[in-house]
Amino acid sequence: MSEIWLRTGEATVLAADGQFTDAMPEVMIGDVKGPVGHAFAAMAGQSAGHPRMFVIRDLNQMVRPPTMMTTKVTVNSTAYVELLGGVVQAATGDAIVDCLKEGVLPKDQANDLCMIIMVWLDRRCASDPNLDRRDLYRTNYEATKLAIARAMNFQPSVDELIENRTTISHYALEGVLD
């Protein structure tokens, strides 16, 4: 059994100018016999508008730790599903494997852990004729690696949150609290 019971992390990586390819994954990592494992198993099957899929790098290349990916946005087009199950899934899978390779995720526990990753994919990506798939890959790869690292390192720390309480505010509050 793993010593990792429940870890959470998130990250945001912004798109290149003119793109809608921002990535904002939220990650839960934990033992297959713990709360994350139970949630992982409960996600088997589909929910209307929120596809769930194992993260694979390519055909017959499911990542370890086993990872379930779903979207934070209600899916309403085949083009969106193709991006989610294509570029975004590939970037996510590559990031997970690189986290194993770099020691961010413990290789010796890869079969005892599982992950759930909730991804953001802007709906405009599916209909954008100028979509930069390379940037979509980049943002999701970088954000996934960062979210996993933050989960494994308990970041941000409580002290960092307290220290930044009055200097950092949610972007949606700009002009609201002035």
C-alpha positions as CSV (number, residue, x, y, z in Angstrom):
1,M,0.0,0.0,0.0
2,S,1.2,3.5,-0.8
3,E,1.8,6.2,1.8
4,I,0.1,8.7,-0.5
5,W,-3.5,8.8,0.6
6,L,-4.7,12.0,-1.0
7,R,-2.8,14.7,-2.8
8,T,-4.3,17.6,-4.8
9,G,-2.8,20.1,-7.2
10,E,-3.7,22.5,-9.9
11,A,-2.0,24.8,-12.3
12,T,-2.7,27.3,-15.1
13,V,-0.6,27.7,-18.2
14,L,-1.7,30.5,-20.5
15,A,-2.1,30.2,-24.3
16,A,-0.1,31.9,-26.9
17,D,-1.6,35.2,-28.2
18,G,-4.8,34.7,-30.1
19,Q,-5.4,31.2,-29.0
20,F,-8.0,29.7,-26.7
21,T,-5.6,27.0,-25.5
22,D,-5.2,27.9,-21.8
23,A,-4.8,24.8,-19.7
24,M,-6.1,24.5,-16.1
25,P,-5.9,20.9,-14.9
26,E,-6.9,19.9,-11.4
27,V,-5.3,16.7,-10.1
28,M,-6.1,14.2,-7.3
29,I,-3.5,11.5,-6.6
30,G,-3.9,8.7,-4.1
31,D,-3.7,5.0,-3.2
32,V,-6.0,2.8,-5.3
33,K,-7.5,1.5,-1.9
34,G,-8.1,5.0,-0.6
35,P,-10.6,7.8,-1.4
36,V,-9.0,8.6,-4.8
37,G,-9.2,4.9,-5.8
38,H,-12.9,4.8,-4.8
39,A,-13.6,8.0,-6.8
40,F,-11.6,6.6,-9.7
41,A,-13.7,3.4,-9.7
42,A,-16.9,5.4,-9.4
43,M,-16.0,7.3,-12.5
44,A,-16.2,4.2,-14.7
45,G,-18.8,4.7,-17.3
46,Q,-20.0,7.9,-18.8
47,S,-21.9,10.9,-17.7
48,A,-23.9,12.9,-20.3
49,G,-21.7,15.8,-21.5
50,H,-18.7,14.9,-19.4
51,P,-16.7,12.1,-21.1
52,R,-14.4,10.1,-18.9
53,M,-11.4,8.3,-20.3
54,F,-8.3,6.6,-19.2
55,V,-5.2,8.6,-20.1
56,I,-3.3,6.9,-22.9
57,R,-0.2,8.1,-24.7
58,D,-1.2,6.3,-27.9
59,L,-2.9,3.0,-28.8
60,N,-2.1,0.3,-26.2
61,Q,-0.1,2.8,-24.1
62,M,-2.2,3.5,-21.0
63,V,-0.1,5.5,-18.5
64,R,0.8,4.5,-15.0
65,P,-0.4,5.4,-12.4
66,P,-3.7,4.7,-14.0
67,T,-5.3,8.0,-14.7
68,M,-8.9,9.0,-15.4
69,M,-9.4,12.2,-17.3
70,T,-12.6,14.2,-17.5
71,T,-13.5,17.7,-18.6
72,K,-14.7,20.6,-16.4
73,V,-16.8,21.9,-19.3
74,T,-20.0,20.3,-20.7
75,V,-19.1,18.7,-24.0
76,N,-21.4,19.5,-26.9
77,S,-19.5,18.6,-30.1
78,T,-17.6,15.7,-31.7
79,A,-14.8,18.2,-32.6
80,Y,-14.4,19.0,-28.9
81,V,-14.3,15.3,-27.9
82,E,-11.6,14.7,-30.6
83,L,-9.4,17.4,-29.2
84,L,-9.9,16.2,-25.7
85,G,-9.2,12.5,-26.6
86,G,-6.4,13.5,-28.9
87,V,-4.1,16.4,-28.3
88,V,-5.1,17.0,-24.7
89,Q,-5.0,13.3,-23.7
90,A,-1.6,12.9,-25.4
91,A,-0.1,15.9,-23.7
92,T,-1.5,14.7,-20.3
93,G,-0.1,11.2,-20.8
94,D,3.3,12.5,-21.8
95,A,3.4,14.8,-18.8
96,I,2.6,11.8,-16.5
97,V,5.3,9.6,-17.9
98,D,7.8,12.4,-17.7
99,C,6.8,13.0,-14.0
100,L,7.6,9.3,-13.5
101,K,10.9,9.6,-15.4
102,E,11.9,12.7,-13.4
103,G,11.0,11.3,-10.0
104,V,8.1,13.6,-9.3
105,L,5.8,10.6,-9.1
106,P,7.4,7.5,-7.4
107,K,8.0,4.8,-10.0
108,D,7.9,2.1,-7.3
109,Q,4.3,3.1,-6.4
110,A,3.0,3.5,-10.0
111,N,0.7,0.5,-9.6
112,D,-0.5,1.4,-6.1
113,L,-1.6,4.9,-7.0
114,C,-4.2,6.3,-9.3
115,M,-5.0,9.8,-10.5
116,I,-8.0,11.8,-11.6
117,I,-7.4,14.8,-13.8
118,M,-10.1,17.3,-14.6
119,V,-9.1,19.4,-17.6
120,W,-10.2,22.7,-19.0
121,L,-10.6,22.9,-22.8
122,D,-12.2,26.1,-24.0
123,R,-15.2,25.4,-26.2
124,R,-13.9,27.8,-28.8
125,C,-11.0,25.5,-29.6
126,A,-13.3,23.0,-31.3
127,S,-14.5,25.6,-33.9
128,D,-11.4,27.7,-34.3
129,P,-10.0,27.2,-37.8
130,N,-6.7,28.7,-36.7
131,L,-6.3,26.5,-33.6
132,D,-2.7,25.9,-32.8
133,R,-2.6,22.3,-31.8
134,R,1.1,22.6,-30.8
135,D,0.2,25.3,-28.3
136,L,-2.8,23.2,-27.0
137,Y,-0.3,20.4,-26.4
138,R,2.3,22.7,-24.8
139,T,-0.2,24.3,-22.3
140,N,-1.7,21.0,-21.3
141,Y,1.7,19.2,-21.0
142,E,3.2,22.1,-18.9
143,A,0.1,22.5,-16.7
144,T,-0.3,18.8,-16.0
145,K,3.4,18.5,-15.0
146,L,3.1,21.5,-12.7
147,A,-0.2,20.4,-11.2
148,I,1.3,17.0,-10.4
149,A,4.4,18.5,-8.9
150,R,2.4,20.9,-6.8
151,A,0.2,18.0,-5.5
152,M,3.3,15.9,-4.6
153,N,5.0,18.9,-2.9
154,F,1.9,20.3,-1.1
155,Q,2.1,23.6,-3.0
156,P,1.3,26.3,-2.4
157,S,2.2,25.9,1.2
158,V,-0.1,27.3,4.0
159,D,2.6,29.8,4.8
160,E,2.8,31.0,1.2
161,L,-1.0,31.4,1.0
162,I,-1.0,33.4,4.2
163,E,1.9,35.6,3.1
164,N,0.2,36.3,-0.3
165,R,-3.3,36.8,1.1
166,T,-3.3,40.6,0.6
167,T,-1.1,40.8,-2.5
168,I,-2.7,38.2,-4.7
169,S,-6.4,38.1,-5.6
170,H,-8.5,36.1,-8.0
171,Y,-8.4,37.6,-11.5
172,A,-12.2,37.9,-11.6
173,L,-12.1,40.3,-8.7
174,E,-10.2,43.0,-10.6
175,G,-12.2,46.2,-10.1
176,V,-14.7,44.5,-7.9
177,L,-13.1,45.1,-4.5
178,D,-11.4,48.4,-5.3
